[in-house]
Amino acid sequence: MQPPTTFPVPPVDQVGVHERAAKFTKRSLKAETKLAGLKMAVSMMDLTTLEGADTPGKVAQLCHKARQPMPEGYGCPPCAAVCVYPTLVGAARSHLAGSGIAVASVATGFPSGQYPLDIRLADVRDAVAAGADEIDMVISRGMFLAGRHDQVRDEIIATKAACGAAHLKVIFETGELQTYDNVRLASQIAMEAGADFIKTSTGKVAPAATLPVTLVMLEAVRDYYFATGKRIGVKPAGGIRTAKEALQYLVMIRETLGDDWLTPDLFRFGASSLLRDVEMQIARMVDGRYHSADYCSLG
């Protein structure tokens, strides 16, 4: 049996991670840099609706919002992607045609990942056949925590094959992995198994994305790049709600991985509620006053 990773996985210094993450919350940015950063954050957002009551109409509204988050006068770019369940990929595809915005779909028994592998792979193939550009898979946390790391790796490899030309984001659900060492190991396994992105969370479990856990993943990506020359994307998702937090993540990306990762091709926000606050801050900086939350509705 092959080991779960090719390269050694170093232990994580928890105290050091927390100290480094805390420093990113204290950076001072000039107004013009803040405004540029907030617009960049919008361009990196995956607008997401993953509820049992989702309808084609709701998806249509979300796609419209992704295409034009704010009135043209603000110079706000479109979002990176719209993420939906596989049954609504076709609806998203039709409303995003020609926009350059990706259609992402959760699959592999989201959010639990507790389905037989053949069903999970069929889920992926159905989403790709419907027009998904990106697949967000969840690993089996139970399998990982039981020490069956080789099986986790093999399932990611199989899912990547089922994706065809679609990009694969691998979700760890870091709130259930228990330790930073587990997050670091999961990152290494996923990257070696073919992930295009590694993603913190489904947004259904707390805690979700945090600066420290994302930093652990960024450092894994950095070390993997140094070892292989391959760039892997990172997506924190769940719990990021304010413009201030978004800017902290962008500072952390720049200081850990460099400017090459400051692009939607390599960094995304899972943004169910983040967009509204970012829009309000952009409007305040441009107009010199706050608008009501209704002005920046997601509908």
Protein Blocks (a to p, Z undefined) as FASTA:
>chain_A
ZZfbfbdcddddfklmmmmmmmmmmcccdfklmmmmmmmmmmmpccddddfkbcfklmmm
mmmmmmmmbafklopacdfbdcddfklmmmmmmmmgonlpacdddeehiaklpacfklmm
mmmmmmmmnopabdcddddfklmmnopamlmmmmmmmmmmmnmmaccdddeklmlnopak
lmmmmmmmmmmnopabdcfbeolaccfddfklmmmmmmmmmmmmmmnopacddddeehia
bfklmmmmmmmmmmmnojmlmcfkloccddfklmmmmmmmmmmmmnopacdfklmccZZ
